[in-house]
């Protein structure tokens, strides 16, 4: 889906910030759903620049996180979420 309100399309929003916000908003929703159904694991791919925010979202929803950048594409990382031990007992 194209983002039509970004600067590259004549809109007022910075392209990079808009994409990062969209990506982290979508991840927040995924983690909220995973937590509500008590999922044990979730794996996603995100822009590597968003990893510091990913860590905070994981904590917010009761997951620990491991991530690694793809060697052949370092701008993208795979992120594995695991339900935190303290939350697994709830």
C-alpha positions in Angstrom: 0.0 0.0 0.0 1.5 3.4 -0.9 1.8 6.1 1.7 0.3 9.1 0.1 0.8 11.7 2.8 4.6 11.5 2.9 7.0 14.1 1.4 8.0 11.9 -1.5 4.4 12.0 -2.6 3.9 15.7 -1.9 2.6 15.3 1.6 3.7 16.9 4.9 5.1 13.8 6.7 8.8 12.7 6.6 9.0 9.4 4.8 11.4 7.5 7.1 9.6 8.6 10.3 6.2 7.7 8.8 7.3 4.2 7.8 8.9 3.6 11.3 5.8 4.7 13.0 3.6 2.5 10.8 5.9 -0.5 11.4 6.0 -0.1 15.2 2.3 0.5 15.4 1.7 -2.7 13.5 4.1 -4.6 15.7 2.4 -3.1 18.9 -0.9 -4.5 17.6 0.7 -8.0 16.8 2.2 -8.1 20.3 -1.0 -7.1 22.0 -2.8 -9.9 20.2 -0.1 -12.4 20.9 -0.1 -11.5 24.6 -4.0 -11.7 24.8 -4.0 -15.2 23.4 -1.0 -16.1 25.6 1.2 -17.0 22.7 4.6 -18.3 23.7 6.6 -17.1 20.6 6.4 -14.7 17.7 8.9 -14.0 15.0 8.9 -10.9 12.7 11.1 -8.9 10.4 11.7 -5.2 11.1 13.9 -2.4 9.9 17.1 -2.7 12.0 16.9 1.0 12.9 13.8 0.2 14.9 15.4 -2.4 17.2 15.6 0.0 20.2 11.8 0.6 20.0 11.2 -3.2 19.4 12.9 -3.9 22.8 10.5 -1.5 24.6 7.4 -3.0 22.9 8.5 -6.4 23.9 8.8 -5.4 27.5 5.4 -3.6 27.4 3.7 -6.8 26.3 5.6 -9.3 28.5 8.0 -10.7 26.0 11.8 -11.1 25.9 13.4 -10.5 22.5 16.4 -11.7 20.5 17.3 -10.1 17.2 19.9 -10.3 14.5 20.5 -8.3 11.3 20.5 -10.3 8.1 24.1 -10.6 6.8 23.1 -10.0 3.2 20.6 -7.2 4.1 21.7 -5.4 7.3 18.9 -2.9 7.1 16.5 -5.7 8.1 16.5 -7.8 11.2 14.7 -10.9 12.3 13.2 -10.5 15.8 12.1 -13.5 17.9 9.8 -12.7 20.9 9.4 -15.2 23.7 6.9 -14.9 26.5 8.8 -13.7 29.6 9.2 -16.3 32.4 7.3 -14.1 34.9 4.4 -13.7 32.5 4.3 -17.4 31.5 3.1 -18.3 35.0 0.2 -15.8 35.0 
